[in-house]
Each structure stands twice: as C-alpha cells, then as structure tokens.
Amino acid sequence: MRYLLTFLFCILVTSNAYGINSEGAFASHPVECKEVIEAHAVFDLKGIHYKGNALTHRVIGFIAGYMTAVNRLKADKYDWFRRKNAMQLMDWVASYCRSNPSKDLDEALNQYQKPFSDFLPTK
C-alpha cells in the first residue's frame, strides 16, 4: 500500500516538460542577459569543475545544450566551438551580455558562432 501511495504522489506532483507552447509550436524559454550577468557573478571555474548557484547551472546547461545542438546539426564538423566547453564560453557570453543587456543568451551564442558559419555546409 505504501508503494502505491508513493507512486500516486509522484504522479500528482510531477508535470510534463514539453517544449511546446499553447499553440503547439516549439517554445524556447530564453535566459535574459541580466540573468547571465547574475550567474557569472558567482561563477567560479576550477579546471573542469565549476561552482555557482541554480541560475549558474541553468546558464551552463543552456550553453551546453546549444553547443550540442549546433555540433549535431553541422554533422560534417563536430567542433564548431573551437575546443571550448560550456564553462569556458561563460566568460565570453557574460562579456557579450554586459555590452548588449537587452539581448538574451541565445542571441549571444548565435553571435559567438557566427564567424564560423561561413563554413556551414549548403544543401
């Protein structure tokens, strides 16, 4: 009985994590530049490890996901970010956001990889 109640509780308190909006279209939830700057203020990179708060983890996770998607979509070359990882891009992104506070993290990452897009394969 305890397992059944635990199972039902878990079903009730969890929600779906669909990436769609109310119209059924893909919905990205942008991270604003002010949030990136806040996350960078507590960001502490030590080798391949970093410390920060929940917002820092959200920003790093967004950057890592973006990098994965770009590298996957541009299949003829698997390192569009020139041997950088998400933690190493954090400083560049924070600098971009300080200069462009009205933009968001997605735009910052688009700007970072724009110089490399000349090498994109054409269909």
Buried (B, 14 or more C-beta within 10 A) or exposed (E): EEEEEEEEEEEEEEEEEEEEEEEEEEEEEEBBBEBBBBBBEEBEBEEEEBEBEEBBEBBBEBBBEBBEEBBEEBEEEEEBBEEBBBBBBBEBBBBBBEEEEEBBBEBBBBBBBEEBEEEEEEE
